């Protein structure tokens, strides 16, 4: 229980910002609804099924890559990071608390919408569970990727200047909101190296939609990304008296 309370304590400290500035949650709801309307009205039921996968996987990715990583970066600005490093918290408890604190606004604003869309699009509930697990994997992968960069920035005030463009580059340019099948070769195969593309494409496979990459190749790509980013983060994440 001590571990649980430590994680909840970190999460609450991160969540206070959203609690005080609730308009950020309202903005998230409005922008999500807008994107869903645009894509579903242009693409119909097929686009709606795709958007269910995108909402869950991209939201998980953004939580880790942008929101949780930014909160850790801003902890460095306020020297809160040093206090946590010297506290009885373990690195895992700190990271889990940061993710949970960033996840709560997402739970309020986007998960209910994703579940409603899944119901309207006829997505199998069991396959939706698999996509949620995939989203959790994307959360940690995004966090490790972002921290491997953020923890190396000398001036922590620049953290947003790194995480925001990185989030845009990994979600808007590669085939995430559209399928890689729309791209010609060899560009389609090259996008197998982009983690967000692979996450969404694997989500399409799990929900019975047409997918671009063989599942073993997709799993191998994500495994390489997890191993590489976890190693890079672990090398830089010094804790306690290290």
JOJO-V555277 format. One record per helix or strand of 3 or more residues. SS is the DSSP state (H for helix, E for strand). FROM is the first residue (numbers start at 0). TO is the last residue. If there is no record, write none. Layout:
ss:from:to
SS:FROM:TO
SS:FROM:TO
This chain:
ss:from:to
H:1:19
H:22:76
H:79:84
H:90:120
H:124:149
H:155:172
H:179:181
H:186:192
H:194:205
H:214:235
